């Protein structure tokens, strides 16, 4: 699944000169945890999140008298002292396009510890929407029929007879049962099925006709040694 399949078509955006109070008002009015800061052409240049706003309440009070601080703390203090979106935003903006795989978007959110991503047009770079963590969770409530169709496509690709297999999906766990021709096909199919959007885990109950993964006893070679007189 792609971001376009789960994203929202509306994104809350502000200009760099938007005041702190107006940013707070926009986030409360639209009930979002972050707003995108865009330039005059509608291209994202940064994001203001709830964490950025809370810095004003915490950092200025805790470190008002501090003289020495690390780079991160200095940046947080600078943002906390800001009064406009451009001064308090986190930049550059981390963005995705409509064609970004959902799994990649989820990894980006987790890696950067953010709750939403601006979605931009791949050609113009302009803001076209937003995708939130709650949007990404939609992949885990996919109909079982959709997942079953993807299993069939994987079977065709791996040369597995789909008519001899049965699938069951319950709470994101896919159970595979039936018989395949080769043991290696079973291993490949299970690994491929784990990559299907909406599948959290796989229970493998497959059997096989031929074990092509059986270990072969290694040949032992004996080298004769000849003593050489000094």
C-alpha positions as a printed Julia matrix, in Angstrom:
230×3 Matrix{Float64}:
   0.0     0.0    0.0
   1.09    3.54  -0.72
   0.68    6.74   1.26
  -2.01    7.84  -1.23
  -4.18    4.93  -0.03
  -4.33    6.14   3.58
  -3.42    9.86   3.63
  -5.7    12.75   4.39
  -6.29   15.19   1.55
  -6.27   18.19   3.9
  -3.16   19.49   5.64
  -3.0    22.36   8.1
  -0.29   24.77   7.02
   0.98   28.15   8.16
   3.43   30.72   6.82
   6.81   31.43   8.52
   5.55   34.77   9.83
   2.54   33.21  11.6
   2.67   34.12  15.31
   3.1    31.61  18.11
  -0.43   32.22  19.37
  -1.9    31.74  15.89
  -0.06   28.43  15.52
  -1.46   27.23  18.84
  -4.94   28.36  17.78
  -4.69   26.5   14.45
  -3.58   23.27  16.12
  -6.41   23.45  18.65
  -9.04   24.41  16.09
  -8.2    21.58  13.7
  -7.24   19.12  16.45
  -3.83   18.24  15.0
  -0.51   17.58  16.69
   1.57   19.48  14.14
   1.3    22.03  11.36
   3.45   22.37   8.25
   5.27   25.62   7.58
   5.23   26.45   3.85
   6.93   29.07   1.71
   5.21   31.42  -0.73
   4.93   28.61  -3.31
   3.3    26.17  -0.91
   6.42   24.02  -0.42
   7.13   22.71   3.09
  10.16   24.23   4.78
   9.56   23.0    8.31
   7.09   21.61  10.83
   5.86   22.96  14.15
   4.8    20.18  16.51
   3.36   20.14  20.0
   6.86   19.37  21.3
   8.18   22.55  19.67
   5.45   24.59  21.36
   6.11   23.06  24.77
   9.74   24.16  24.62
   8.61   27.71  25.32
   7.11   26.58  28.62
   9.99   24.34  29.73
  13.33   25.43  28.27
  13.17   29.14  29.03
  12.41   28.51  32.68
  14.78   25.58  33.25
  17.82   27.04  31.49
  17.32   30.79  31.8
  20.57   31.19  33.72
  22.62   28.52  31.97
  25.79   29.71  30.26
  27.2    26.48  28.83
  25.04   24.08  26.85
  25.37   21.51  24.1
  24.33   22.1   20.51
  20.96   20.44  20.99
  20.16   22.48  24.07
  21.19   25.7   22.38
  18.87   24.89  19.47
  15.99   24.12  21.84
  16.58   27.37  23.71
  16.64   29.32  20.44
  13.34   27.77  19.35
  11.81   28.38  22.77
  12.63   32.07  22.46
  10.96   32.31  19.03
   7.68   34.12  18.47
   6.83   33.01  14.91
   6.39   29.68  13.13
   9.62   30.22  11.2
  11.56   30.69  14.44
  10.15   27.73  16.37
   9.78   25.17  13.57
  11.89   22.05  13.14
  13.65   22.21   9.77
  14.03   20.92   7.18
  10.62   19.29   6.86
  10.65   15.49   6.57
   8.21   14.71   3.76
   6.81   11.84   1.7
   5.01   11.63  -1.63
   1.77    9.91  -2.58
   3.8     7.02  -3.95
   5.84    6.38  -0.81
   5.16    2.86   0.58
   3.24    2.9    3.86
   5.95    0.81   5.51
   8.61    3.4    4.6
   6.46    6.22   6.0
   5.99    4.29   9.24
   9.75    3.74   9.54
  10.39    7.47   9.01
   7.91    8.4   11.73
   9.48    5.95  14.15
  13.08    6.91  13.3
  12.45   10.65  13.68
   9.89   10.3   16.5
   7.2    12.3   14.73
   3.44   11.82  14.59
   2.69   13.02  11.08
   4.37   13.68   7.74
   3.57   16.31   5.11
   2.74   14.77   1.74
   4.12   16.65  -1.25
   3.62   16.46  -4.99
   6.51   14.52  -6.5
   6.9    17.03  -9.34
   6.21   20.47  -7.85
   7.16   19.78  -4.23
   4.01   21.53  -3.04
   2.03   20.38  -0.04
  -0.93   18.17  -1.03
  -1.92   16.5    2.24
  -0.69   14.84   5.4
  -0.36   11.32   6.74
  -0.63   10.59  10.46
   0.14    7.59  12.62
  -3.56    6.84  12.88
  -3.74    6.76   9.06
  -0.96    4.17   8.86
  -2.82    1.88  11.26
  -5.47    1.41   8.57
  -3.27   -1.19   6.87
  -3.8    -3.53   9.82
  -7.57   -3.66   9.33
  -7.48   -4.69   5.69
 -10.15   -7.15   4.53
  -8.99  -10.77   4.53
 -10.0   -11.04   0.87
  -7.41   -8.41  -0.11
  -4.66  -10.21   1.78
  -5.71  -13.51   0.22
  -5.38  -12.02  -3.27
  -1.83  -10.94  -2.47
  -1.02  -14.44  -1.25
  -2.28  -15.81  -4.58
  -0.05  -13.38  -6.48
   2.97  -14.48  -4.43
   2.16  -18.15  -5.1
   2.09  -17.48  -8.85
   5.45  -15.74  -8.62
   7.04  -18.61  -6.66
   5.5   -21.39  -8.72
   3.33  -22.68  -5.85
   0.0   -24.37  -6.6
  -2.46  -22.05  -4.81
  -5.29  -24.61  -5.02
  -3.47  -26.78  -2.44
  -3.17  -23.99   0.12
  -5.57  -22.5    2.65
  -5.26  -19.16   4.47
  -6.92  -17.67   7.54
  -6.47  -14.14   8.88
  -7.33  -13.29  12.47
  -6.25  -10.02  14.13
  -3.39   -9.56  11.7
  -2.05  -13.12  12.06
  -2.04  -15.08   8.79
  -2.16  -18.87   9.05
  -0.85  -20.83   6.07
  -1.76  -24.5    5.7
  -1.66  -27.06   2.9
   1.13  -28.58   0.84
   3.79  -27.26  -1.52
   6.08  -29.12  -3.87
   9.45  -28.17  -2.38
  10.55  -27.36   1.13
  12.36  -24.28  -0.18
   9.09  -22.96  -1.64
   7.56  -23.11   1.82
  10.38  -21.01   3.31
  10.24  -18.47   0.49
   6.46  -18.14   0.66
   6.41  -17.55   4.41
   9.13  -14.89   4.11
   7.25  -13.16   1.26
   3.9   -13.25   3.06
   5.41  -11.48   6.07
   5.9    -8.45   3.81
   2.19   -8.09   2.97
   0.67   -4.9    4.37
  -1.67   -5.78   7.2
   0.14   -8.98   8.21
   1.66   -8.79  11.68
   2.76  -12.41  11.94
   2.6   -15.71  10.07
   1.81  -19.17  11.42
   3.3   -21.8    9.14
   1.51  -25.15   8.92
   2.7   -26.02   5.43
   3.98  -29.44   4.43
   6.02  -30.38   1.36
   6.43  -33.3   -1.02
  10.19  -33.04  -1.5
  12.79  -31.83   0.98
  15.3   -30.02  -1.21
  16.82  -28.41   1.88
  18.05  -31.69   3.37
  21.61  -31.46   4.5
  24.16  -33.41   2.47
  26.94  -35.12   4.41
  30.2   -33.42   3.4
  32.85  -35.51   1.67
  35.95  -36.17   3.74
  39.19  -36.18   1.81
  42.26  -37.92   3.2
  45.61  -36.55   2.16
  48.54  -38.96   2.43
  51.73  -37.54   3.77
  55.19  -38.79   2.88
  58.02  -38.41   5.31
  61.1   -36.81   3.85
  64.45  -37.64   5.34
  66.6   -34.64   6.18
